[in-house]
């Protein structure tokens, strides 16, 4: 991101012309990372394969052994809820910072309720809704209250821990999600995404916080959902990204990795990148907003 990107983003946040899109990295320090969660369950179920860091595959294995994926999802939700809330007073905490802006729709692929809690702390009454991705024959788009600054919408694209069965968690879930998005797009059926959410995705700039090119969530989000909605690509967006590990400590390798990611996200997607953690991004955003942030 250069100064022009920051200036545009700050204007959009202040004016409500931005839709935040939160992934797992937005909860770093409060909830376990995907790889930490994966290795915990891999150890519990004695996962025999080398990719014990891959949450979707480990959970697929565990679900097969259990014979009941919903039970597994209930266990995951209980474990995640036991970690409590983030420190919303911390300068690097993204949920509380975003809750202060005049935004009407917040999108997330996380299961937690942190956005709802943060918005409540900012004096707002959030409505929460969950994508019906597993409904094979939806009859109509669910009717939701029209979002407003005072009563914003928090939309869970991959499920919520309030409804464990809604979680997109195992490999089969991700594949079914992709298939249902593709089928809806091919048929012209807009039942998967409510109109208020679709409008927030296509008419405003998106701010992605907490995603990695390496995880399933990112791949399904970009290759499934967003690619199926071409109008998303008409605006300029921002993504907060950590540089994935490279196979050599040589600085040249890191630079090549950055060049690849910039080209991948900028070509077609029109996404500017902030290199760093969600906390580092929020601290820099507060600095640029000035003393009122």
Backbone bond lengths (Angstrom), bond angles and torsions (degrees), N, CA, C in turn:
res aa  C-N    CA-C-N  psi(-1)  N-CA   C-N-CA  omega(-1)  CA-C   N-CA-C  phi
1 X - - - 1.454 - - 1.518 110.28 -
2 X 1.324 115.73 135.84 1.454 119.55 174.36 1.534 108.41 -106.41
3 X 1.329 116.40 -176.28 1.471 119.86 -176.60 1.530 111.95 -61.76
4 X 1.337 116.08 -34.61 1.461 119.09 179.23 1.527 111.31 -65.71
5 X 1.337 116.48 -38.58 1.465 120.37 176.87 1.525 110.66 -62.75
6 X 1.325 116.76 -43.79 1.470 120.83 179.62 1.525 110.68 -64.03
7 X 1.314 116.89 -44.67 1.461 120.17 -178.93 1.527 110.79 -61.50
8 X 1.325 116.08 -44.56 1.468 119.83 178.99 1.526 111.12 -63.71
9 X 1.341 117.04 -45.09 1.462 120.56 -179.04 1.531 111.37 -61.80
10 X 1.317 117.03 -44.88 1.464 120.12 -179.05 1.531 110.90 -63.94
11 X 1.335 117.00 -41.68 1.470 119.90 176.53 1.528 110.87 -60.89
12 X 1.331 116.40 -41.08 1.466 120.38 -178.92 1.522 111.59 -68.38
13 X 1.320 117.01 -40.54 1.463 119.91 177.85 1.522 111.23 -64.07
14 X 1.309 116.04 -45.34 1.471 119.82 -179.34 1.519 111.41 -66.53
15 X 1.346 116.46 -33.80 1.460 119.81 -177.58 1.519 114.07 -90.84
16 X 1.331 117.62 -2.46 1.462 120.73 -179.86 1.506 114.19 79.17
17 X 1.346 117.17 13.24 1.462 121.53 -178.47 1.525 110.28 -96.15
18 X 1.323 117.09 46.45 1.456 121.94 -176.53 1.533 108.26 -151.60
19 X 1.316 115.51 143.28 1.466 121.08 175.87 1.522 109.23 -121.64
20 X 1.337 118.30 111.77 1.465 120.31 177.43 1.529 111.18 -70.54
21 X 1.331 114.82 144.51 1.459 123.07 179.38 1.520 106.24 -129.07
22 X 1.333 118.49 104.40 1.461 121.04 -171.56 1.522 112.29 -102.34
23 X 1.354 114.59 132.81 1.450 122.32 175.33 1.515 110.82 -115.17
24 X 1.331 115.81 -170.81 1.460 121.67 -170.88 1.519 113.29 -59.77
25 X 1.343 117.86 -33.17 1.454 120.68 -178.39 1.514 113.97 -63.98
26 X 1.332 116.82 -17.53 1.468 120.51 177.59 1.525 111.44 -71.42
27 X 1.326 116.88 -15.01 1.473 121.61 -178.47 1.522 111.93 -106.81
28 X 1.333 116.86 11.12 1.464 119.76 -176.20 1.535 110.10 -61.31
29 X 1.316 115.95 134.00 1.455 121.07 -178.49 1.518 112.91 97.33
30 X 1.330 116.88 -19.09 1.464 121.18 176.16 1.520 110.81 -109.15
31 X 1.324 116.09 -51.49 1.461 121.01 178.36 1.529 109.92 -104.81
32 X 1.326 118.07 153.83 1.462 119.81 176.13 1.517 110.88 -64.34
33 X 1.315 116.10 150.25 1.460 119.98 175.51 1.527 109.46 -69.08
34 X 1.329 115.56 166.38 1.451 119.55 178.50 1.519 112.23 -59.58
35 X 1.330 116.84 -40.71 1.465 119.96 -179.31 1.525 110.94 -69.29
36 X 1.338 117.55 -36.21 1.470 120.25 176.76 1.528 110.79 -65.55
37 X 1.315 115.97 -44.24 1.458 120.62 177.79 1.527 110.23 -62.94
38 X 1.323 115.51 -41.71 1.456 120.84 -179.19 1.523 111.39 -61.52
39 X 1.332 116.59 -46.62 1.466 119.78 -177.56 1.534 111.62 -68.46
40 X 1.313 117.35 -32.39 1.469 120.28 176.73 1.522 110.33 -62.26
41 X 1.350 116.71 -48.70 1.454 119.45 -179.64 1.530 111.71 -73.36
42 X 1.345 116.70 -30.95 1.465 119.06 175.53 1.521 110.60 -61.48
43 X 1.321 116.62 -40.17 1.455 121.27 178.52 1.533 111.03 -67.71
44 X 1.342 116.38 -40.45 1.460 120.54 -178.99 1.525 112.03 -64.54
45 X 1.324 115.86 -37.43 1.467 120.37 -176.52 1.527 112.77 -102.14
46 X 1.352 115.86 8.53 1.472 121.19 178.66 1.531 111.22 51.72
47 X 1.330 114.15 53.35 1.461 122.27 179.67 1.529 109.76 -59.60
48 X 1.333 119.24 124.28 1.469 120.63 -169.90 1.531 115.82 -91.19
49 X 1.335 118.14 -3.01 1.457 120.60 -173.38 1.531 111.15 -101.14
50 X 1.352 118.41 161.57 1.471 120.20 -173.63 1.527 114.87 -75.07
51 X 1.336 118.38 -17.97 1.474 120.68 -176.15 1.528 111.07 -89.90
52 X 1.346 116.21 54.44 1.466 119.15 -178.09 1.520 113.35 -72.11
53 X 1.340 117.73 -1.51 1.462 122.68 176.12 1.524 111.97 -88.25
54 X 1.336 117.81 -10.89 1.463 123.08 -175.20 1.531 109.14 -89.18
55 X 1.329 116.02 101.07 1.459 121.32 -172.21 1.525 112.32 -59.70
56 X 1.321 117.86 -45.25 1.464 120.49 -176.84 1.522 111.37 -61.61
57 X 1.328 116.80 -40.24 1.461 119.92 -178.38 1.524 111.93 -74.59
58 X 1.329 116.71 -38.90 1.458 119.31 177.11 1.523 110.30 -63.93
59 X 1.325 117.03 -43.05 1.453 120.18 -179.95 1.529 111.77 -68.93
60 X 1.328 117.05 -30.83 1.462 119.99 174.50 1.532 109.72 -61.91
61 X 1.320 115.91 -44.53 1.459 121.78 178.48 1.534 110.70 -61.69
62 X 1.333 115.69 -47.04 1.462 120.16 -179.59 1.521 111.54 -63.52
63 X 1.333 116.99 -39.13 1.464 120.89 -179.34 1.521 111.11 -65.29
64 X 1.333 116.53 -37.59 1.464 120.15 178.08 1.524 110.07 -65.51
65 X 1.336 116.49 -43.16 1.461 119.37 179.30 1.529 111.53 -64.89
66 X 1.318 116.70 -40.24 1.466 120.32 -179.50 1.524 111.21 -72.15
67 X 1.323 115.70 -34.84 1.454 119.50 -174.81 1.510 112.96 75.67
68 X 1.336 116.81 10.27 1.466 121.49 -177.32 1.530 108.78 -151.13
69 X 1.342 118.19 89.69 1.465 120.16 -177.34 1.519 114.09 -63.31
70 X 1.334 117.50 -29.37 1.472 119.41 -179.80 1.528 109.96 -67.67
71 X 1.326 116.95 -39.36 1.466 120.01 176.06 1.523 110.40 -59.06
72 X 1.329 116.40 -43.40 1.466 120.88 178.78 1.530 110.39 -61.50
73 X 1.309 117.18 -41.96 1.462 121.39 179.66 1.528 111.14 -65.42
74 X 1.319 116.94 -36.24 1.459 119.95 176.36 1.524 111.06 -63.39
75 X 1.327 116.67 -39.06 1.462 120.53 178.37 1.532 110.88 -65.54
76 X 1.325 116.70 -41.11 1.466 121.40 177.84 1.524 110.28 -62.04
77 X 1.323 117.35 -45.82 1.467 121.33 -178.85 1.522 111.16 -62.60
78 X 1.314 116.67 -43.21 1.465 120.32 179.05 1.517 111.00 -61.81
79 X 1.321 116.23 -42.11 1.465 120.28 179.91 1.532 110.94 -65.67
80 X 1.314 117.91 -43.67 1.465 120.79 -179.26 1.530 111.41 -66.27
81 X 1.322 117.23 -41.53 1.468 119.92 -179.69 1.525 111.86 -64.19
82 X 1.326 117.13 -26.33 1.469 120.53 -177.83 1.523 112.73 -68.13
83 X 1.336 118.00 -12.03 1.468 121.08 -177.24 1.526 113.22 -84.08
84 X 1.322 117.84 -8.82 1.465 119.90 177.11 1.515 113.12 79.31
85 X 1.334 115.07 -167.26 1.469 122.35 -176.09 1.526 111.14 -96.26
86 X 1.331 117.05 158.37 1.467 120.03 172.65 1.521 110.74 -68.06
87 X 1.319 115.78 166.61 1.463 121.39 172.08 1.528 107.18 -83.81
88 X 1.329 116.04 94.75 1.461 120.33 -175.16 1.526 112.87 -66.86
89 X 1.319 118.10 -12.61 1.469 120.90 179.59 1.525 112.31 -85.55
90 X 1.330 117.51 -9.29 1.458 121.01 -177.57 1.526 110.36 -72.54
91 X 1.322 116.67 140.02 1.466 121.32 -176.22 1.522 112.77 -63.04
92 X 1.327 116.81 -25.81 1.461 120.07 -178.21 1.510 114.07 -96.70
93 X 1.343 118.34 9.63 1.460 121.04 -176.90 1.528 109.51 -83.56
94 X 1.348 118.86 117.26 1.470 120.50 -171.85 1.523 115.20 -74.80
95 X 1.334 118.84 -35.28 1.468 119.92 -175.78 1.529 111.57 -62.12
96 X 1.329 116.23 -47.42 1.465 120.58 -178.15 1.524 111.36 -67.36
97 X 1.331 116.89 -37.33 1.462 119.71 179.63 1.523 110.73 -65.47
98 X 1.317 117.36 -46.52 1.461 120.62 -179.59 1.518 112.11 -66.10
99 X 1.334 116.71 -31.60 1.466 120.55 -178.37 1.523 112.61 -64.01
100 X 1.324 117.68 -20.16 1.462 121.29 -177.97 1.527 113.20 -77.01
101 X 1.327 116.61 -21.06 1.462 119.91 -175.71 1.532 111.35 -83.39
102 X 1.324 115.46 163.40 1.464 121.79 -177.79 1.527 110.20 -85.04
103 X 1.317 115.31 63.32 1.459 121.74 -177.93 1.522 109.96 -105.35
104 X 1.320 116.19 144.18 1.463 120.16 -174.93 1.524 113.83 -102.57
105 X 1.338 117.09 -26.04 1.461 120.63 -176.89 1.516 109.74 -133.11
106 X 1.321 116.37 133.21 1.462 123.44 176.31 1.529 107.47 -123.15
107 X 1.314 116.50 125.88 1.458 121.36 -179.73 1.524 109.46 -108.63
108 X 1.322 116.13 143.67 1.455 119.21 179.94 1.525 110.55 -149.91
109 X 1.321 115.55 146.42 1.462 121.23 170.39 1.526 109.65 -103.99
110 X 1.327 117.51 9.33 1.464 122.28 176.67 1.525 110.03 -86.34
111 X 1.335 114.55 160.35 1.460 120.21 -178.98 1.531 112.99 -92.84
112 X 1.313 117.84 -15.49 1.464 121.84 -169.77 1.533 112.54 -77.14
113 X 1.343 115.08 174.58 1.468 121.70 179.23 1.529 111.75 -109.87
114 X 1.341 117.78 22.58 1.458 120.89 -173.20 1.522 112.84 -63.99
115 X 1.326 117.84 -35.90 1.464 119.79 178.69 1.527 110.74 -64.55
116 X 1.327 116.95 -43.57 1.467 120.49 179.53 1.524 110.20 -61.50
117 X 1.327 116.80 -42.96 1.464 121.06 179.66 1.531 111.30 -64.96
118 X 1.327 116.45 -43.18 1.467 120.22 -179.23 1.525 111.15 -65.80
119 X 1.312 116.95 -40.92 1.465 120.33 178.31 1.525 110.49 -64.98
120 X 1.330 116.72 -37.80 1.459 119.77 175.84 1.515 111.44 -62.24
121 X 1.346 116.07 -38.91 1.455 120.18 177.62 1.512 113.09 -66.57
122 X 1.335 116.11 -22.47 1.470 121.23 177.66 1.527 111.68 -91.68
123 X 1.331 117.02 9.72 1.458 120.85 177.46 1.508 114.85 82.94
124 X 1.322 117.51 19.54 1.457 121.32 -178.30 1.533 109.67 -113.53
125 X 1.322 115.54 154.11 1.460 121.56 178.50 1.515 108.38 -110.23
126 X 1.318 116.41 103.19 1.464 120.51 -174.84 1.525 110.93 -87.02
127 X 1.322 115.10 142.56 1.457 121.63 169.99 1.526 107.24 -98.60
128 X 1.337 116.77 133.45 1.451 120.85 179.23 1.523 109.80 -109.39
129 X 1.331 116.05 136.02 1.465 120.51 176.36 1.524 108.42 -137.67
130 X 1.329 115.47 155.63 1.456 121.88 -174.95 1.522 109.67 -124.99
131 X 1.317 116.46 134.32 1.467 121.48 179.28 1.527 109.95 -63.74
132 X 1.321 116.20 133.08 1.469 121.40 179.03 1.525 109.87 -90.07
133 X 1.317 116.31 56.04 1.467 121.98 -173.83 1.529 112.97 -64.71
134 X 1.324 117.78 -26.15 1.466 120.67 -176.31 1.520 112.93 -90.26
135 X 1.326 117.21 -3.05 1.461 120.79 178.98 1.521 108.49 -79.53
136 X 1.309 116.94 107.70 1.458 120.87 -174.30 1.524 112.98 -72.40
137 X 1.313 117.33 -23.37 1.463 120.14 -177.19 1.526 110.87 -132.80
138 X 1.327 117.54 60.74 1.468 118.43 179.02 1.526 110.46 -66.35
139 X 1.311 115.24 135.77 1.460 119.38 -176.40 1.524 112.45 -87.17
140 X 1.323 116.49 -30.61 1.458 119.25 -178.68 1.521 109.59 -161.32
141 X 1.317 115.48 159.00 1.450 120.38 177.26 1.530 109.12 -66.27
142 X 1.327 118.18 131.07 1.473 119.01 179.95 1.521 111.10 -61.67
143 X 1.326 115.15 138.39 1.456 119.64 179.14 1.528 109.20 -81.23
144 X 1.309 116.29 127.77 1.454 122.13 179.48 1.525 109.17 -121.31
145 X 1.323 117.79 152.20 1.466 119.57 174.83 1.525 109.94 -59.15
146 X 1.307 116.93 144.88 1.466 120.19 178.03 1.528 108.40 -65.53
147 X 1.337 116.85 121.02 1.473 119.26 -177.42 1.524 111.74 -64.36
148 X 1.320 115.29 147.36 1.460 121.89 175.35 1.519 107.98 -140.37
149 X 1.321 116.10 171.96 1.468 119.86 178.73 1.521 110.30 -63.03
150 X 1.323 117.05 -39.98 1.463 121.56 -178.65 1.521 111.85 -77.31
151 X 1.335 117.63 -29.53 1.462 122.30 -179.48 1.533 108.87 -130.36
152 X 1.338 116.49 73.20 1.468 120.58 -176.80 1.524 111.84 -74.70
153 X 1.318 114.70 166.32 1.459 121.76 177.87 1.522 109.95 -105.24
154 X 1.327 116.55 130.90 1.463 122.64 170.91 1.518 106.33 -109.13
155 X 1.329 116.20 114.67 1.461 120.77 -174.20 1.517 110.29 -112.40
156 X 1.340 115.66 121.29 1.463 122.60 -179.53 1.530 109.54 -93.34
157 X 1.324 116.77 108.94 1.454 120.76 -178.54 1.525 112.30 -77.29
158 X 1.325 117.74 -28.48 1.469 121.23 -176.82 1.520 112.31 -116.26
159 X 1.314 116.67 25.83 1.453 120.14 175.64 1.512 113.62 96.80
160 X 1.339 115.37 169.17 1.458 122.68 -178.28 1.516 109.46 -136.26
161 X 1.343 115.24 147.92 1.463 117.31 178.24 1.526 112.44 -69.58
162 X 1.335 117.47 -6.92 1.465 120.56 172.40 1.530 111.03 -71.51
163 X 1.327 116.52 -23.45 1.464 122.85 177.66 1.529 107.75 -134.84
164 X 1.337 118.46 85.99 1.463 121.26 -174.08 1.528 114.59 -52.63
165 X 1.318 117.96 -34.87 1.464 119.84 -178.87 1.522 112.64 -65.17
166 X 1.336 117.29 -16.91 1.470 120.97 -177.86 1.527 112.83 -82.11
167 X 1.335 118.07 -8.92 1.464 120.79 -173.98 1.537 112.40 -66.07
168 X 1.317 115.49 132.86 1.463 121.37 165.82 1.523 104.79 -88.99
169 X 1.329 116.88 105.53 1.452 120.65 -168.79 1.521 113.97 -133.10
170 X 1.334 116.90 -48.66 1.463 120.01 -176.89 1.527 109.75 -94.38
171 X 1.317 116.53 167.07 1.469 120.24 -178.29 1.518 111.94 -55.38
172 X 1.319 116.88 -41.92 1.465 119.55 -179.49 1.526 111.35 -60.67
173 X 1.340 116.69 -35.92 1.473 120.02 177.78 1.515 110.95 -62.31
174 X 1.330 116.44 -46.98 1.464 120.17 -179.12 1.522 111.32 -62.11
175 X 1.320 116.35 -41.17 1.463 120.20 179.98 1.527 110.94 -66.87
176 X 1.326 116.53 -40.20 1.466 119.70 178.12 1.528 110.49 -67.02
177 X 1.322 115.91 -38.96 1.462 120.33 177.30 1.533 110.19 -58.91
178 X 1.331 115.71 -49.02 1.464 120.39 178.83 1.526 111.52 -59.66
179 X 1.329 116.00 -44.34 1.461 120.27 -178.46 1.519 111.24 -63.49
180 X 1.315 116.94 -41.86 1.465 120.27 -178.76 1.526 111.67 -69.10
181 X 1.338 116.74 -37.77 1.469 119.86 175.75 1.518 110.18 -63.44
182 X 1.341 116.40 -45.37 1.462 120.33 -179.64 1.528 111.46 -63.37
183 X 1.333 116.53 -41.28 1.464 120.48 -179.83 1.522 111.18 -65.68
184 X 1.328 115.91 -41.45 1.463 119.67 179.34 1.523 110.92 -63.97
185 X 1.344 116.10 -40.66 1.457 120.16 179.61 1.528 110.81 -66.47
186 X 1.339 116.82 -44.04 1.466 121.11 -177.49 1.524 112.10 -63.41
187 X 1.323 116.19 -34.70 1.459 120.47 -177.73 1.518 113.50 -89.47
188 X 1.342 115.46 -5.51 1.453 119.13 -175.99 1.508 113.27 74.60
189 X 1.327 115.95 14.12 1.457 122.13 -177.95 1.526 109.56 -84.31
190 X 1.320 117.72 122.16 1.462 122.47 -178.19 1.531 111.92 -102.61
191 X 1.328 117.43 24.59 1.446 119.90 -174.94 1.518 112.76 -76.46
192 X 1.332 118.56 -20.04 1.454 120.10 -175.06 1.529 111.84 -70.07
193 X 1.326 116.98 -36.90 1.462 122.06 -176.75 1.530 109.36 -119.04
194 X 1.334 118.22 123.16 1.473 120.58 177.76 1.526 111.78 -59.64
195 X 1.302 116.57 153.12 1.463 121.59 -174.25 1.525 111.81 -61.75
196 X 1.340 117.99 -36.53 1.464 119.51 -179.91 1.526 111.05 -66.44
197 X 1.327 117.30 -34.15 1.455 121.68 177.92 1.523 109.76 -73.05
198 X 1.320 116.51 -44.14 1.468 120.78 178.48 1.521 110.42 -59.84
199 X 1.326 117.19 -41.04 1.465 121.22 179.33 1.524 110.35 -64.90
200 X 1.327 117.38 -39.61 1.462 120.84 179.30 1.523 111.64 -66.40
201 X 1.321 116.84 -30.81 1.457 121.28 -179.74 1.512 113.21 -79.56
202 X 1.318 117.17 -30.14 1.464 120.16 -171.42 1.518 114.76 -103.46
203 X 1.332 118.49 -20.44 1.462 119.59 -176.42 1.526 112.92 -106.91
204 X 1.343 117.13 -9.03 1.463 120.36 -179.27 1.516 110.41 -123.67
205 X 1.314 115.13 157.81 1.457 119.82 174.55 1.519 109.27 -70.30
206 X 1.326 116.07 145.86 1.457 121.71 -179.04 1.519 110.12 -103.66
207 X 1.335 115.62 141.64 1.458 122.40 176.45 1.529 107.41 -118.47
208 X 1.338 116.18 105.34 1.462 121.84 -178.76 1.526 109.51 -90.35
209 X 1.319 115.84 122.86 1.467 121.10 178.79 1.528 108.58 -127.88
210 X 1.335 115.85 121.58 1.458 119.09 172.66 1.506 115.76 97.86
211 X 1.333 118.24 24.52 1.458 121.12 -179.87 1.521 111.22 -112.92
212 X 1.320 114.77 155.61 1.460 121.57 177.29 1.521 108.71 -134.00
213 X 1.320 115.87 139.63 1.459 120.54 177.92 1.522 112.07 -59.10
214 X 1.314 117.26 -20.14 1.457 121.04 -172.18 1.524 114.37 -86.70
215 X 1.338 118.24 -16.83 1.464 117.24 -172.27 1.530 112.69 -97.45
216 X 1.321 114.52 160.48 1.456 121.89 -178.31 1.515 111.63 -59.86
217 X 1.325 116.60 -39.71 1.463 120.32 -176.76 1.515 110.96 -58.66
218 X 1.336 116.10 -45.13 1.458 120.23 179.73 1.524 110.64 -62.85
219 X 1.322 116.02 -45.65 1.464 120.02 -176.57 1.530 111.36 -63.57
220 X 1.327 116.67 -43.35 1.465 119.46 179.32 1.526 110.16 -67.65
221 X 1.322 116.56 -39.74 1.462 120.81 -179.34 1.528 111.35 -61.22
222 X 1.327 116.38 -50.09 1.460 119.96 -175.07 1.527 113.28 -81.00
223 X 1.327 117.09 -44.15 1.456 119.98 -176.34 1.521 112.49 -82.88
224 X 1.314 116.70 -20.50 1.449 120.23 178.83 1.503 112.18 -100.18
225 X 1.309 115.79 -76.68 1.455 120.65 -170.22 1.527 113.50 -68.15
226 X 1.337 117.67 -56.80 1.465 119.65 -172.22 1.526 112.92 -70.50
227 X 1.324 116.94 -34.74 1.464 118.90 178.66 1.525 111.33 -67.54
228 X 1.337 115.97 -23.61 1.460 120.27 178.93 1.526 112.22 -78.79
229 X 1.345 116.78 -7.21 1.468 121.46 -179.20 1.526 108.18 -122.53
230 X 1.327 118.11 81.52 1.465 121.14 -172.77 1.517 114.84 -54.58
231 X 1.332 117.66 -29.44 1.472 120.10 -177.09 1.523 112.18 -63.61
232 X 1.350 117.99 -19.77 1.459 121.09 177.97 1.520 110.40 -58.45
233 X 1.324 116.51 -31.37 1.456 121.23 -173.47 1.532 113.31 -80.17
234 X 1.320 117.86 2.33 1.460 120.41 -178.20 1.524 112.68 -81.62
235 X 1.330 118.22 -20.48 1.455 121.50 179.79 1.526 110.19 -101.88
236 X 1.352 114.96 168.62 1.466 120.98 174.35 1.517 108.20 -96.07
237 X 1.321 117.63 132.14 1.453 122.17 -174.68 1.533 110.59 -120.26
238 X 1.342 115.42 171.23 1.466 122.23 179.00 1.526 108.55 -130.38
239 X 1.336 116.88 138.16 1.454 121.53 176.60 1.524 109.70 -129.60
240 X 1.332 115.15 131.61 1.467 121.37 175.00 1.526 106.70 -90.78
241 X 1.337 116.76 118.34 1.456 121.40 -172.22 1.522 111.86 -130.49
242 X 1.328 115.97 137.49 1.461 121.11 165.77 1.514 108.33 -89.64
243 X 1.303 116.77 142.26 1.457 120.47 176.80 1.522 109.00 -70.63
244 X 1.340 118.46 122.85 1.463 119.86 178.21 1.519 111.05 -61.91
245 X 1.335 118.45 155.23 1.463 120.95 178.01 1.522 111.24 -59.86
246 X 1.308 116.48 140.46 1.462 121.32 175.76 1.521 108.29 -107.29
247 X 1.341 116.51 162.27 1.462 119.79 -172.67 1.518 113.57 -88.07
248 X 1.317 116.52 14.74 1.458 121.01 177.20 1.527 108.42 -155.23
249 X 1.319 119.09 146.04 1.465 120.86 179.62 1.520 113.49 -77.53
250 X 1.300 117.48 -1.29 1.463 120.86 -176.79 1.534 110.05 -65.09
251 X 1.323 115.55 132.98 1.469 120.36 -177.54 1.528 111.10 -59.58
252 X 1.326 117.39 -32.17 1.460 120.94 -179.70 1.530 111.24 -60.62
253 X 1.337 116.25 -36.27 1.458 120.04 179.34 1.523 110.55 -65.31
254 X 1.331 117.10 -41.39 1.461 120.43 178.01 1.526 110.95 -63.67
255 X 1.329 116.08 -39.72 1.457 119.42 179.29 1.529 111.09 -65.30
256 X 1.331 116.60 -39.95 1.464 120.30 177.59 1.523 110.73 -64.17
257 X 1.340 116.26 -39.50 1.460 120.56 178.25 1.529 110.45 -62.83
258 X 1.321 116.25 -43.11 1.466 120.09 177.59 1.526 111.24 -61.99
259 X 1.326 116.27 -44.34 1.461 119.92 179.99 1.528 111.18 -60.13
260 X 1.333 114.75 -40.47 1.465 119.21 178.94 1.525 110.63 -62.85
261 X 1.341 117.62 -47.17 1.453 121.46 -177.53 1.524 111.63 -65.88
262 X 1.326 116.34 -40.53 1.466 119.88 177.78 1.519 110.21 -60.98
263 X 1.323 116.33 -45.57 1.464 119.85 -179.51 1.524 110.56 -65.73
264 X 1.327 117.13 -40.88 1.465 121.64 -178.39 1.530 110.84 -61.93
265 X 1.330 115.98 -45.72 1.461 119.76 -174.85 1.525 113.12 -83.92
266 X 1.322 116.98 -27.20 1.461 118.92 -177.49 1.525 111.53 -83.38
267 X 1.321 117.34 -38.13 1.454 120.81 -177.63 1.523 110.09 -72.60
268 X 1.291 117.02 112.87 1.455 121.06 -179.71 1.517 113.23 86.88
269 X 1.339 117.64 -42.21 1.459 120.16 -176.11 1.524 113.33 -90.08
270 X 1.331 117.78 -22.03 1.462 121.32 178.67 1.523 111.09 57.05
271 X 1.330 115.91 51.53 1.455 121.67 -178.39 1.520 110.38 -114.45
272 X 1.335 116.96 124.11 1.458 122.52 172.82 1.522 108.45 -87.86
273 X 1.344 116.86 146.21 1.463 120.97 -173.42 1.522 111.51 -113.21
274 X 1.338 114.30 134.14 1.458 121.09 165.76 1.515 106.36 -102.24
275 X 1.342 116.83 122.07 1.458 120.64 -179.32 1.525 109.62 -88.87
276 X 1.324 116.47 112.43 1.451 120.33 179.14 1.514 111.50 154.78
277 X 1.315 115.93 -175.34 1.463 121.85 179.62 1.526 110.34 -82.59
278 X 1.323 115.16 168.52 1.464 120.23 175.58 1.524 110.51 -61.28
279 X 1.338 116.97 -38.90 1.468 120.51 179.66 1.520 111.14 -65.49
280 X 1.321 117.58 -42.82 1.468 121.11 178.92 1.531 110.68 -63.49
281 X 1.324 116.13 -39.73 1.463 120.00 177.84 1.528 110.45 -62.65
282 X 1.325 117.13 -46.34 1.464 120.69 -178.09 1.529 111.67 -64.66
283 X 1.316 116.59 -39.60 1.464 120.00 178.21 1.525 111.02 -63.93
284 X 1.335 116.55 -40.33 1.466 119.77 177.84 1.525 110.72 -68.85
285 X 1.318 117.02 -39.34 1.461 120.62 177.98 1.531 110.55 -62.03
286 X 1.324 117.09 -44.35 1.471 120.53 177.34 1.522 110.82 -60.34
287 X 1.331 116.79 -41.99 1.472 120.38 179.94 1.528 110.14 -60.29
288 X 1.317 116.81 -42.93 1.464 120.40 -177.56 1.530 112.02 -76.07
289 X 1.321 117.39 -24.76 1.465 120.40 177.26 1.537 111.00 -72.93
290 X 1.326 116.35 -27.70 1.450 119.71 178.78 1.514 112.46 96.10
291 X 1.301 117.59 -169.59 1.477 122.80 -171.50 1.520 114.61 -66.06
292 X 1.308 118.08 -17.53 1.462 120.04 -179.16 1.522 113.06 -81.93
293 X 1.339 118.68 -7.40 1.471 121.48 -176.11 1.518 111.51 -70.05
